Structure formats: C-alpha cells, structure tokens
C-alpha cells in the first residue's frame, strides 16, 4: 500500500518536473533571444567569433539544462566514449529515439553545428539561439548538403540524425540518404553515436505529460569512426556509394542499437 502511494507521488512529481523543464526551456530560449544575444551582437563584432561564442553559450545552457532535469528527478544519463568527441570536423551520426537527443548531444559536443527544421528556425522560443549560432536551416534545398560539407571543412562538429526525424513508436529505424550524401561528397569519416532511452519517453507523437512509470535513463555511447573509403574506394559513383552507405547505416544502427539495448 505504501509502495503504491510512493510510486504515485513519484509519478505526479515527474509530470510536474517535466512540465517545469519544458517551461524553463521555452523561457530560457526567449531570454537568450531578447537579452543575451543582442548584447553579444554589440560586444562581439566579428561574425565568426560571435557564432563561436553563441555556440559556447548554448552548450553551457544545454549542459546546465540536462543536469537540472537530473536534479529534478526527471531522468538519469550516462555518456560513454566522450573522449572521441574531443576533435574537430566530426560528422556525428546518431539515432533519434527522443525529443531531447539534440539537447544531450549539443550539451557535450564542442563547437557543434546541426541541421534545424524550418519550424524551429521561425519559432519565437528557439529562433534566437539557432540563428545566433549559425545552425543550418533544412529548407536550404539542393544547397543543404553543400552547406553541411562547408561546415565540416570549417572545423565544426556536425550532428546529423540519418533518420531525418524521431524513430516512430514501433521502433523501426529507417535511414534517409542525406547523411550518406554528406559523408560521400565531403569525403568525411563518420562518428556514430547510439542513444538509448529506457523506458522510452518523448518519442515521436508522444505527449510530454505521459511520463513512464519510473525515472528515465538516457545512455549515450560514442562508437569508433567509420571510414568513408570503404564505400568510395572501389570506383563507385557518388550516387552508388551513397546508396550503399545508407544501406550499411540502416544495418549498422539497427544491429548496434538492438545489441546495445
């Protein structure tokens, strides 16, 4: 009886704490847009330095945010292989089980760049940070891959979710060809990251208040690099190489994710 009551209280608290976390995220993004980044624009005149400073501030804010969620009892997290991300110019490919995957990765990756949906680019709570940090708008059309390659060549660490969206509720991972095109055309090795959320929460189409019966554990495992020459070194065309790489990533993430689980 007592255990059941404590479990209900824990559930109610985590619903409240999750709502508070979302509120903090929205208000924080708005304050950064109307207060912090206008000051940054005045203080730092050179665009390159301003973008670097904005990304550093966002990384600090996201690291504080995930630690706040841990302190509130919303979740726990583990990061393995973090030292592999201490380089520059990385093409980081990750699976995408939850809404907060981007927040976690950008909290731990230095000088991170990412592809941002048009909805976030224009959202009043997020457009300030994403524009100040110079992230890549996914509405760039045919130039999107070129923009990603240019970012890597500038030494940025580009975070890409090859699925293009969160993994659906059935857990079936389906890769798009965009990540492979970036790797093939940019002649860039890939750094895979496996993300596991247990029990699953904030998945595709899931409401934030439907919290799981126990506290969530986020596991982030940074894998060894995948060499691009395996797919481009046999004289295959870029189109064929990207197709083969996409099929490989489908098998890689599905198999690795299942073993990781």
C-alpha positions, 0 to 999 in steps of 0.5 A: 500500500505504501509502495503504491502511494510512493510510486504515485507521488513519484509519478505526479512529481515527474509530470510536474518536473517535466512540465517545469523543464519544458517551461524553463526551456521555452523561457530560457530560449526567449531570454537568450533571444531578447537579452543575451544575444543582442548584447553579444551582437554589440560586444562581439563584432566579428561574425565568426567569433560571435557564432563561436561564442553563441555556440559556447553559450548554448552548450553551457545552457544545454549542459546546465539544462540536462543536469537540472532535469537530473536534479529534478528527478526527471531522468538519469544519463550516462555518456560513454566514449566522450573522449572521441568527441574531443576533435574537430570536423566530426560528422556525428551520426546518431539515432533519434529515439527522443525529443531531447537527443539534440539537447544531450548531444549539443550539451557535450559536443564542442563547437557543434553545428546541426541541421534545424527544421524550418519550424524551429528556425521561425519559432519565437522560443528557439529562433534566437539561439539557432540563428545566433549560432549559425545552425543550418536551416533544412529548407536550404534545398539542393544547397543543404548538403553543400552547406553541411560539407562547408561546415565540416571543412570549417572545423565544426562538429556536425550532428546529423540524425540519418533518420531525418526525424524521431524513430516512430513508436514501433521502433523501426529505424529507417535511414534517409540518404542525406547523411550518406550524401554528406559523408560521400561528397565531403569525403568525411569519416563518420562518428556514430553515436547510439542513444538509448532511452529506457523506458522510452519517453518523448518519442515521436507523437508522444505527449510530454505529460505521459511520463513512464512509470519510473525515472528515465535513463538516457545512455549515450555511447560514442562508437569508433569512426567509420571510414568513408573509403570503404564505400568510395574506394572501389570506383563507385559513383557518388550516387552508388556509394551513397546508396550503399552507405545508407544501406550499411547505416540502416544495418549498422544502427539497427544491429548496434542499437538492438545489441546495445539495448 
